[in-house]
Every structure is written in structure tokens, then in C-alpha cells.
Amino acid sequence: MKATIFATSDFIGVPNHLNWDQIKEMEQSGCIEIGAHTRRHVELTKKTITTCGRSLGS
């Protein structure tokens, strides 16, 4: 069984968050999979459809 980590993409590499090398190492271990998350961890139910699209990277 794998653990899943959902990475908030705008925070990757920011102090006290994961960096790309750590994410790659975890993914390559075979024990952890990386899942998609929003870019900034906003509460989507309180945002407009346009803001939601930007938060999801589209």
C-alpha cells in the first residue's frame, strides 16, 4: 500500500514545504505517490469559477 501526498504546487520549494528533489525521491521510492492539489490551497467553494480555474492551473 502506498501513501499519497497532495502537493500544493505554488508552495513547492518555499521554506517549510517540500522541494522538487524531495518530491522526486519520494515518488521514486515506490512507497509514496504524489497527487494533484490546488496551486494555493484556497477554499474553492467560496471562490468564483474564474478563480477556481486559476487555482487548479487552467
Short mmCIF file of the C-alpha atoms (twelve columns), coordinates in Angstrom:
data_MODEL
# 
_entry.id   MODEL 
# 
loop_
_atom_site.group_PDB 
_atom_site.id 
_atom_site.type_symbol 
_atom_site.label_atom_id 
_atom_site.label_alt_id 
_atom_site.label_comp_id 
_atom_site.label_asym_id 
_atom_site.label_seq_id 
_atom_site.Cartn_x 
_atom_site.Cartn_y 
_atom_site.Cartn_z 
_atom_site.pdbx_PDB_model_num 
ATOM 1  C CA . MET A 1  0.000   0.000  0.000   1 
ATOM 2  C CA . LYS A 2  1.290   3.451  -0.932  1 
ATOM 3  C CA . ALA A 3  0.916   6.695  0.961   1 
ATOM 4  C CA . THR A 4  -0.361  9.649  -1.074  1 
ATOM 5  C CA . ILE A 5  0.862   13.198 -0.623  1 
ATOM 6  C CA . PHE A 6  -1.111  16.007 -2.235  1 
ATOM 7  C CA . ALA A 7  1.322   18.770 -3.136  1 
ATOM 8  C CA . THR A 8  0.205   22.411 -3.280  1 
ATOM 9  C CA . SER A 9  2.186   23.429 -6.357  1 
ATOM 10 C CA . ASP A 10 2.766   27.137 -5.595  1 
ATOM 11 C CA . PHE A 11 4.391   26.170 -2.272  1 
ATOM 12 C CA . ILE A 12 6.906   23.652 -3.646  1 
ATOM 13 C CA . GLY A 13 10.386  24.920 -2.798  1 
ATOM 14 C CA . VAL A 14 9.113   27.501 -0.292  1 
ATOM 15 C CA . PRO A 15 10.696  27.264 3.196   1 
ATOM 16 C CA . ASN A 16 8.967   24.641 5.418   1 
ATOM 17 C CA . HIS A 17 7.482   22.896 2.358   1 
ATOM 18 C CA . LEU A 18 8.702   20.124 0.082   1 
ATOM 19 C CA . ASN A 19 11.095  20.871 -2.749  1 
ATOM 20 C CA . TRP A 20 11.227  19.150 -6.160  1 
ATOM 21 C CA . ASP A 21 14.160  16.899 -5.199  1 
ATOM 22 C CA . GLN A 22 12.259  15.615 -2.139  1 
ATOM 23 C CA . ILE A 23 9.137   15.006 -4.218  1 
ATOM 24 C CA . LYS A 24 11.129  13.124 -6.866  1 
ATOM 25 C CA . GLU A 25 12.844  10.989 -4.202  1 
ATOM 26 C CA . MET A 26 9.533   10.076 -2.558  1 
ATOM 27 C CA . GLU A 27 7.933   9.219  -5.913  1 
ATOM 28 C CA . GLN A 28 10.893  7.069  -6.950  1 
ATOM 29 C CA . SER A 29 10.845  5.155  -3.633  1 
ATOM 30 C CA . GLY A 30 7.719   3.336  -4.782  1 
ATOM 31 C CA . CYS A 31 6.140   3.859  -1.339  1 
ATOM 32 C CA . ILE A 32 4.626   7.270  -1.966  1 
ATOM 33 C CA . GLU A 33 2.597   8.690  -4.803  1 
ATOM 34 C CA . ILE A 34 2.161   12.400 -5.395  1 
ATOM 35 C CA . GLY A 35 -1.344  13.668 -6.067  1 
ATOM 36 C CA . ALA A 36 -2.514  16.935 -7.528  1 
ATOM 37 C CA . HIS A 37 -3.793  19.704 -5.282  1 
ATOM 38 C CA . THR A 38 -4.727  23.302 -5.891  1 
ATOM 39 C CA . ARG A 39 -1.989  25.830 -6.528  1 
ATOM 40 C CA . ARG A 40 -2.518  27.841 -3.314  1 
ATOM 41 C CA . HIS A 41 -4.838  25.756 -1.078  1 
ATOM 42 C CA . VAL A 42 -7.807  28.126 -1.447  1 
ATOM 43 C CA . GLU A 43 -11.298 27.144 -0.330  1 
ATOM 44 C CA . LEU A 44 -12.827 26.611 -3.759  1 
ATOM 45 C CA . THR A 45 -16.437 26.652 -2.546  1 
ATOM 46 C CA . LYS A 46 -16.005 30.343 -1.688  1 
ATOM 47 C CA . LYS A 47 -14.421 31.422 -4.986  1 
ATOM 48 C CA . THR A 48 -15.693 32.371 -8.448  1 
ATOM 49 C CA . ILE A 49 -15.419 29.922 -11.332 1 
ATOM 50 C CA . THR A 50 -12.593 32.049 -12.816 1 
ATOM 51 C CA . THR A 51 -10.617 31.990 -9.575  1 
ATOM 52 C CA . CYS A 52 -11.205 28.247 -9.284  1 
ATOM 53 C CA . GLY A 53 -9.796  27.732 -12.774 1 
ATOM 54 C CA . ARG A 54 -6.643  29.681 -11.930 1 
ATOM 55 C CA . SER A 55 -6.267  27.795 -8.635  1 
ATOM 56 C CA . LEU A 56 -6.446  24.496 -10.493 1 
ATOM 57 C CA . GLY A 57 -3.843  25.625 -13.027 1 
ATOM 58 C CA . SER A 58 -6.119  26.003 -16.008 1 
# 
